[in-house]
Amino acid sequence: ELNFLVQDILDFNRIIKGQIHLANQSFDLGVLIDEVIDFYKDDSAKQRRIKFSFEKPSKPELLQLFADRLRLKRVLSNLISNAVN
């Protein structure tokens, strides 16, 4: 979490300076969501009886994105981290 916070602060500083560059790459959103959920399936979530689930659509092509994967992963991680904590 501390690493995410540091990166967020650095990104915010780059945005202010107009130096932010987004990576455009194709990726599967389902895989990204699974990675984030797996990261937060720990003892803390279990103790609080928090269950994560993600139901993938019947059309896998709906999960294909063209975006900055790292930054989207960071946003999702922050949202889930806030929900768990």
N, C-alpha and C positions, 0 to 999 in steps of 0.2 A: 504494500500500500504506500509506503514511503517513496518507493521508486516512482509510482504513478504520480504522486503529488509533486515530486521534483520535476518530472517531465511536463506536467501540466503547467507549472510555473514557468518553465523554460519556453514552452509553446506560447503561453500568454505573452511573454516578453517579446517573442518573435512576431506575434500578431501585431502588437503595438508598433514595432519597428517596420512592419510591412515585409518581413523576411520569411514568412511562413510559406512553405511549399508542400502542397498536398500530393501524395503519391496516388496515382490512378492505376489500379490493378483490378483484374477480374478475380473474384473469389466466391466461394459458397458460404452464404450467410449461416446456413445450418451448421456447418463445421465450426465456424467462428463462435456461434452461440454455445455449441456443445463444449468447446474449449473453455469458455468463460464459466459455464455452469460447473464443469468438472473442477475448476480451480477453487470454487467456493463451496464445494461439497465437503466440508470439513467437520471437525468435532463441534465447532461453535454453532454451525447451522443445525447440526443434529440435536444438540442440546436444546436449542430453541424450537425444535420440531419444524424447521423450515424445510420444505420440499421444493425442489426445482423440477420443472418439466417444460418440455418444448415439443410441441406437436408439429411435425413437418407437414407442409401441404402435399396434396396428392400429385401436384405438378412440380417436380424438382427444379424446373427452370425458373420458377418464381423466386428461388433463393439465390440466383446468380446476380451478383452485384458488381458494379464497376465503381470503386471508391477507394479511399485511403483505409486499408484494412487495419493497420496499427492504431490509428486514431479512433476508429469505430470500436475496436476492441477495448481501448482505454475508456471510452464513454460507457460502454456496456458494463465493464468491470466496476467503474465508479458507481453506477446506478445500483448494481447488485450489492456492492460493498456497503453502500448506505442503507440498503434494505436489511441486510444481515446484521449490521451493527446498529 
